[in-house]
Amino acid sequence: MRIVIQRVQNASVSIENKLFSSIEKGLLILVGIEETDNVEDIDWLCKKIIDLRIFADNEGKMNLSVKDVDGEILVISQFTLYASTKKGNRPSYIKSAKPEIAIPLYENFISTLSNLYQNPIKTGVFGADMQVSLVNDGPVTICIDSKNKE
């Protein structure tokens, strides 16, 4: 499982030109799922996300987590995180999980994150054509792959 975390001042997702979800200060998380991902990947990533210290403390150091600042979280599925560009100029998405595998894992990811965090988790719609807007704070953008735990 591959995620991109962006610390944001605000973020939103629209579908068919209608606002679907929005957050203020917090994290926008893009989630890519591959065929070999499982519950262990989800558990590890969700714990990492909740405890990741990327918000500034009173001294301006990145020392606080999303839970420390009572931030919001917006999770968006994004199969293109597994794009392969080794051959040619058209990306291949062969490593991205098919919907029958990805949807239950994506839903499990959201559920696990919800169980670890006191605030509601906002989402997009899996497989939808979404327009995502954000104001990246910092900018702070962090990529994490559950296959690179060590």
Secondary structure, DSSP 8 states (H G I E B T S, - for coil): -EEEEEEEEEEEEEETTEEEEEESSEEEEEEE-BTT--HHHHHHHHHHHHH---EE-TTS-EEE-TTTTT-EEEEEE-GGGG-B-SSSSS-B-TTB--HHHHHHHHHHHHHHHHHH-SS-EEE--TT--EEEEEEEEEEEEEEEEGGG--
